[in-house]
Amino acid sequence: TPTVAIVGRPNVGKSTLFNRLVGKKLALVDDRPGVTRDRREGEARLGDLEFRIVDTAGLEESTEESLLGRMRAQTEAAIGDADIILFVVDARVGILPADRPFAEMVRRSGKPVILIANKAEGGAGMAGAYEAFSLGLGDPIPFSAEHGEGLADLFEALMPFFPEPGDEEEEDDPNKPLKVAIVGRPNAGKSTLINRMVGEERLLTGPEAGITRDSISLDWEWRGRAIKLFDTAGLRKRSRVEDKLEKLSVADALRAVQFAEVVVILLDATIPFEKQDLSIVDLVEQEGRALVIGINKWDLVADQPGLLKDLKEKATRLLPQVRGAPVVPLSGLAGSGIDPLMKAILQVYETWNTRISTARLNQWLTEAQEANPPPAVSGRRIKIRYMTQIKARPPHFAIFGNQLDALPTSYTRYLVNSIREAFKLPGVPIRVSLRTGQ
Ligand code: GDP
């Protein structure tokens, strides 16, 4: 769950907002007398959004001279912990000089911020709300913590930072078998490899072991981890082993890819990266699966180090959409390279499930924009405000800002490549959605 910090100068209504979001009961429990607390924390709920909320309001009751100094330190810490910041101003009073240092801290953090113009019940304080624009923290939401007004708008503003409903069932579940498809051109050696992995004997034992001839999946276990293998045509082909004219239909490959979480594209080391191989990788990217490149028939290769270097270079150049996918030499026939293949599969699966906190993403975004600022379009610089990960499997990010419809695809590509580098996401497609006008 994300962490949301309530930030602002004293007396803007931070405590009231905290209580509103946490609910009276919890706030009272947390409110033990005699406990000095500079920060309060609670589990908050707004609609179906649940989050941890941190408030810096406790200090307001303090009488210490160094109040403002301590409050700034606390605010800095709260901002540091937060994924999202609610910056509260008083819409009736308007913007005071005291608001600015807090606004500056928030801006410097580069974290996503939602500006709340509080005490605006019944449309009061519109002038103050307009003044709030001058803080450069985006559009203010007219709000009343005391009267519970503006909650729907706050919900709207927070929603993009939460996983979409329905994502829960997609979560990584180690008790479920990991679904792996082995795909590749005919004769790449898929059947040979699969037989070697699961063991000839088991394969021949037939239905009792859960294997039927026309089934396209096969249950297996590797070092205690349940694996479900999907084959394109290999298994069925066993009934007509000599039929080597069989074409790989794209529909067949697509079906296996769609079933899978991780796809192994099996290349023949003696004829690697054929056109058909590249079309299969396109499917993997379109379907958003994780990729491992298996190089089969390694036993036939004379200059192994030389070829491996060459193939890794080719993979980077020919398959930029899944850059960094592990390249694993193996021999299905000799039974070598299967452990490294399985390790690569588990590793890329983990990468595919990666979730990156909004805080880390926005810290990175600030740096990425400094290193290479978005271009100007008709004299106006495109502004990216913040980003968040909306999904995993594969990692999917939403980027918010102004005029993003004008953002060149080269810049999006720059962002995707830098995300891949910075957060170590090799071998998985990366999705980015641009959300403009926020
Ligand atoms: P599929 O069409 O991808 O299922 O390919 P098969 O598994 O039927 O293999 C095609 C041919 O390649 C067969 O003659 C296999 O014996 C051979 N083959 C498969 N794997 C290897 C390997 O690792 N090394 C060598 N030398 N031959 C292999």
Boltz pocket constraint, residues with backbone or C-beta under 6 A from the ligand:
constraints:
  - pocket:
      binder: B
      contacts: [[A, 184], [A, 185], [A, 186], [A, 187], [A, 188], [A, 189], [A, 190], [A, 191], [A, 192], [A, 193], [A, 234], [A, 296], [A, 297], [A, 298], [A, 299], [A, 300], [A, 330], [A, 331], [A, 332], [A, 333], [A, 334]]
      max_distance: 6.0
